[in-house]
Amino acid sequence: MGSGFYQVGSSALQSILQALGASLLPAQCALCGGACAQVLCTPCREQYLGQLRPRCRRCANPLDDVSTLCGRCLRHPPAYDATSTAADYAAPVDQLLLQLKFGARLALAPLFAQLLAEAVQRQADWQAPQWLCPVPLGPARLAERGFNQALEIARPLARQLAIPLLPRLAIRVRETRAQSGVAPRERKANLARAFVVAPEQTARVRGCHVGIVDDVMSSGHTVDALAAAFKRHGAAKVTILVMARTPPH
């Protein structure tokens, strides 16, 4: 028999074995644990991640009325200009973010990017940034964790939105305590001057629209500090793209 037959037969056998393996060892939904072919089953995705709600266009906190800005942003405007998010950081979605960040389940990152891309593309007033930059980790935190969850989300998000990714556009120049372990009244000071624009990248920032990518936005102090660094170097606009937003208590 010719080599062509062997190649076709080998390919068919490989497909059969893959299908058999999938039936014997099905993937599990990251939320409910049920068998599914993807990271999330369709019912969980539709129930927990398929809904949009009115939000402040600047900080993405939920709104109960038709206002475009929440009272907090009207009283104390942050350095960033807009925020887009795919979900609230609440049960059970918060467990997905924790699986990525502390469980190193990197397969979740493309799912988060897809959900975020779908969310921003459904916004009538969506304006695409010229560059995307993940929130950078300091060297010690990066060595401890082994990866930057913001970068893992930003890579597939940049491809889906067709926006250039510049992972070294900004640098974390000061190691800070994890915001989750800092008292709320101290969080802003904890991030003060923690970020700078990379010296060789300042020309890319001046007059441009920069998008900051992160996994979770809670108080907003982290992205606000990074946005302030971009604004100090002449950024015309800064948009935050975050998978989940912690609702105000």
C-alpha positions in Angstrom: 0.0 0.0 0.0 1.2 3.5 -0.8 2.3 6.1 1.7 -0.9 8.1 1.0 -3.1 5.3 2.3 -0.9 5.0 5.4 -1.2 8.7 6.1 -5.0 8.7 5.7 -5.3 5.6 7.8 -3.0 7.0 10.5 -5.0 10.2 10.6 -8.3 8.4 10.9 -7.0 6.2 13.6 -5.8 9.2 15.6 -9.2 10.8 15.3 -10.9 7.7 16.5 -8.6 7.4 19.5 -9.1 11.1 20.4 -12.9 10.6 20.2 -12.7 7.5 22.3 -10.5 9.2 24.9 -12.9 12.1 25.1 -15.8 9.7 25.7 -14.0 7.8 28.4 -12.5 10.9 30.1 -14.8 13.8 29.4 -13.8 17.3 30.4 -15.4 18.8 33.4 -17.2 22.2 33.7 -15.0 24.5 35.9 -18.1 25.6 37.8 -20.6 22.7 38.2 -18.2 19.8 37.5 -20.5 18.3 34.9 -19.1 16.6 31.7 -18.7 19.0 28.8 -16.4 19.5 25.9 -15.3 23.0 26.9 -14.1 24.8 30.0 -17.6 25.8 30.9 -20.9 24.0 30.1 -23.5 25.9 28.2 -26.0 26.2 31.1 -23.4 27.6 33.5 -22.2 30.1 30.9 -25.7 31.3 30.1 -26.7 31.5 33.7 -23.7 33.2 35.2 -21.9 34.9 32.3 -24.3 35.6 29.6 -26.1 38.6 31.0 -25.3 42.3 30.7 -26.4 44.9 33.2 -26.4 48.8 33.4 -23.0 50.0 34.6 -21.1 53.2 35.1 -19.3 53.8 31.9 -16.2 55.0 33.8 -15.7 52.5 36.6 -18.2 49.7 35.6 -20.0 49.6 38.9 -23.6 48.5 38.6 -26.2 51.2 38.2 -29.9 51.1 39.1 -30.9 53.9 36.8 -30.1 55.2 33.3 -27.3 57.5 34.5 -24.1 57.0 32.6 -21.8 57.8 35.6 -22.1 56.8 39.2 -22.0 59.3 42.0 -18.5 58.3 43.0 -17.0 59.0 39.6 -18.8 62.3 39.4 -17.4 63.4 42.8 -13.9 61.9 42.4 -13.1 61.1 38.8 -10.4 58.4 38.5 -7.4 58.7 36.1 -8.9 56.2 33.7 -11.7 57.2 31.4 -13.8 54.1 30.8 -14.1 50.5 32.1 -15.5 47.4 30.4 -16.1 44.1 32.2 -17.7 40.7 31.5 -19.2 39.9 34.9 -19.5 40.8 38.6 -16.9 39.4 40.9 -19.3 37.3 42.9 -20.1 33.7 43.5 -19.7 31.5 41.6 -17.7 33.5 39.0 -15.2 34.5 41.7 -14.1 30.8 41.9 -13.1 30.8 38.2 -10.8 33.8 38.8 -9.3 32.2 41.8 -8.7 29.0 39.9 -6.7 31.0 37.3 -4.8 33.2 39.8 -4.0 30.8 42.5 -4.6 27.4 40.9 -2.7 28.1 37.7 -5.5 26.9 35.6 -4.3 28.8 32.6 -6.9 27.2 30.3 -9.4 29.6 31.8 -7.5 32.7 30.4 -8.7 32.3 26.8 -12.3 31.9 28.1 -12.0 35.1 30.0 -10.6 36.9 27.0 -13.5 35.6 24.8 -16.1 36.7 27.4 -14.5 40.1 27.7 -14.3 40.6 24.0 -17.9 39.7 23.6 -18.9 42.2 26.3 -17.0 45.1 24.8 -18.2 44.4 21.3 -21.8 44.6 22.5 -21.3 48.1 23.8 -22.7 50.7 21.4 -20.2 53.4 22.5 -17.1 51.0 22.5 -13.9 52.7 21.3 -11.0 50.4 20.8 -7.7 51.4 22.4 -4.6 51.6 20.2 -2.6 49.4 22.5 -3.3 46.9 25.2 -1.1 46.6 28.3 -1.6 44.0 31.1 -1.1 45.2 34.7 2.5 44.3 35.3 3.7 42.2 38.3 6.8 42.9 40.2 9.7 40.5 39.8 9.2 38.9 43.3 5.5 38.3 42.7 6.1 37.0 39.2 8.7 34.5 40.4 6.4 33.3 43.2 3.4 32.8 41.0 5.2 31.8 37.8 2.9 33.7 35.5 1.0 37.0 35.2 -2.7 36.3 35.0 -3.4 39.7 33.4 -0.9 38.9 30.6 -2.5 35.4 30.1 -5.8 37.1 29.5 -4.4 39.9 27.4 -2.7 37.7 24.9 -5.9 36.1 23.5 -7.9 39.3 24.1 -5.5 41.2 21.8 -5.9 38.7 19.1 -9.7 38.7 19.3 -9.9 42.5 19.3 -7.1 42.9 16.7 -5.3 45.4 19.0 -1.5 45.3 19.4 -0.3 44.0 22.8 2.6 45.7 24.5 3.3 43.7 27.6 6.3 45.9 28.5 4.6 49.2 27.9 4.7 49.8 31.7 6.8 48.5 34.5 6.1 48.0 38.2 9.0 49.7 39.9 7.9 49.1 43.5 6.9 45.9 45.0 3.7 46.4 46.9 1.7 44.3 49.3 -1.2 42.4 47.8 -4.2 44.7 47.8 -6.4 41.9 49.3 -4.2 42.1 52.4 -4.3 45.9 52.8 -6.9 47.8 54.7 -9.3 49.7 52.3 -8.1 53.1 53.5 -4.5 52.2 52.8 -4.9 50.7 49.4 -4.4 53.9 47.4 -1.2 54.7 49.3 0.0 51.2 48.8 0.0 51.7 45.0 1.3 55.3 44.8 4.0 55.6 42.2 4.2 51.8 41.8 4.2 52.0 38.0 6.1 53.9 35.4 6.0 53.9 31.6 9.0 52.1 30.1 11.5 54.8 29.0 11.7 53.4 25.5 7.9 53.3 25.1 7.0 56.9 26.1 6.4 57.9 22.4 3.8 55.2 22.1 1.8 56.6 25.0 1.8 60.3 24.2 -1.5 61.3 22.6 -2.7 57.7 22.4 -5.6 55.6 23.7 -4.2 52.9 26.0 -6.1 49.8 27.2 -5.2 48.2 30.6 -6.1 44.5 31.0 -6.5 42.8 34.4 -8.4 39.9 35.8 -10.3 41.5 38.7 -11.1 45.1 39.6 -12.0 45.7 43.2 -11.3 49.1 44.7 -9.8 50.2 41.3 -6.7 51.6 42.9 -4.3 49.3 41.0 -5.6 50.3 37.5 -6.0 53.9 38.6 -2.3 54.0 39.6 -1.3 52.6 36.2 -3.7 54.9 34.4 -2.2 57.8 36.2 1.3 56.8 35.0 0.0 56.7 31.4 -1.7 60.1 31.8 1.6 61.6 33.3 3.2 60.6 30.0 0.5 62.2 27.9 -2.0 59.4 27.2 -5.1 60.9 25.7 -7.4 58.2 27.0 -7.2 55.1 29.2 -9.7 52.3 29.1 -9.8 49.4 31.6 -10.7 45.9 30.3 -11.3 43.6 33.2 -12.9 40.2 33.4 -14.8 40.8 36.6 -15.7 43.8 38.7 -16.3 43.6 42.4 -19.7 45.3 43.2 -19.6 48.0 45.9 -20.6 46.8 49.4 
